[in-house]
């Protein structure tokens, strides 16, 4: 990935909000030009873009970072208008912002909520998948016998208990209060 950073970055343990822009690879150049024009107002403090053919094929091929969810949402609204009709790749375990999945958002978990050993590198999507996988393994073992839930349902309900809105794949704001 290649990134560029502005000086508008947030400080401290505040959440880092990510806007995922996920077009199909054949239109990445056109989409990138529009994104750069819209983000030229310095609303995002960092932009990451896949740097090679493998990075461009990832669903998270283009990410803009924000220190404020409200600024991210305002920017996404403008981008949704400008990018309407472009073919979509889509990013799993993120909250969709438009009608097609071209734009979505996520936020990295607070440091205290991260998986041991991954405190410095765990993204929101990795955090979600790690917890889903752990819960599925628990559910497949003897620990949940008698609950009457299939492993996937147990995993979803367990994630809900960890303060994740599993309908939109977003954290509840209370998750950051424990990291203060």
Phi, psi and omega in degrees: 000146175247139179223159173228143186235141174256175180274002184276011184297143177290163183244158172077207185270019179293152179298149174253117182264134183245129173257116179267129175245114192231075176275166171295153188299327184293345180245013185301322180296314179295316180295317181301317179301317180293316180300315180298319178299314182291318181280355180300344180282006178070026180287326177261145180266345176211144173233130176244137179225140177308135187261353180213183184299327179289317178295326180286340179272350178289150176296326180266048185290339181218122183227131173250135184255137182228151174265358182223129177294323181296322178291319177301313182295321178295316178296317180298323178298317178294316179296322179301320178293314183289329186257007181304129176098348178287144179294145191251140169264304178093146182241118180294154177059035173232161182271116182294137182249345180235183183281352189239344182095006177292324181243132176209169180223160176206174180212136181292146180291153175299153183305318182291342181267355186283156180293133178307134182093345180240023186304327184263352189231001188274119177274171177304311183295321177294318179301313180298311183296320177300317180290321176298314181298316179299316181294323178295318178296319177297315182295330179283342178275191183280347187298334184247013178303138179092349179283335179074020179251137171294153183308320182294322180291319176302316181298317179297315181293325177296318178295324176300321177293337178272017174069044174246131173281099186282354174280328182243358182057047176234153177279151169284147185298337181295342180298330181276342181293333179282348185261002185288000000 
